[in-house]
Amino acid sequence: MGRAASGRLGNDAGELDELRFHWGSAYDIGSEGGAYTARRRDGKGAILADALPEGLRLQIVADYKRMAVPRSILHVADRQAARAVSGITTGTTGASW
């Protein structure tokens, strides 16, 4: 049984969880008004929507191929905290981010 057929049989929540696992760092994935939706986390482009999770997945893949969404944007404070915890230094003598 294909993904689209299994979605129609009531496994939509599991399929949305799978989409969130694979794409959640790049897209805010949810459901609104009977449609499954994805919004790019970088704020670019339009909201993606489909009646089935598999259709949404196909749209996400196509959108990402057109223009990848940055997945590891860290705020300056987060980078500084990560450096402090890991002992990483910046400059020419140490490792840098």
Residue pairs with C-beta under 8 A, 6 or more apart in sequence:
1 9
2 54
3 15
3 53
3 54
3 57
4 52
4 54
4 55
6 15
7 15
7 52
7 53
7 54
8 52
12 36
12 52
12 53
15 53
15 54
16 29
16 30
16 31
16 36
16 53
18 53
19 29
19 38
19 53
19 56
19 57
19 60
20 29
23 29
23 38
23 57
23 60
23 64
25 41
25 71
25 72
26 40
26 41
26 64
26 68
26 69
26 70
26 71
27 38
27 39
27 40
27 41
27 48
27 60
27 69
28 38
28 39
28 41
29 36
29 37
29 38
29 56
30 36
30 37
31 37
32 49
34 51
35 49
35 50
35 51
36 49
36 50
36 51
36 52
36 53
36 55
36 56
37 47
37 48
37 49
37 56
38 47
38 48
38 49
38 56
38 59
38 60
38 63
39 47
39 48
40 63
40 69
41 69
42 69
42 70
42 73
44 67
44 69
45 63
45 67
48 56
48 59
48 60
48 63
49 56
49 59
50 56
50 58
50 59
74 82
79 97
82 88
82 97
83 89
83 90
83 97
88 94
88 95
88 96
88 97
89 95
89 96
90 96
90 97
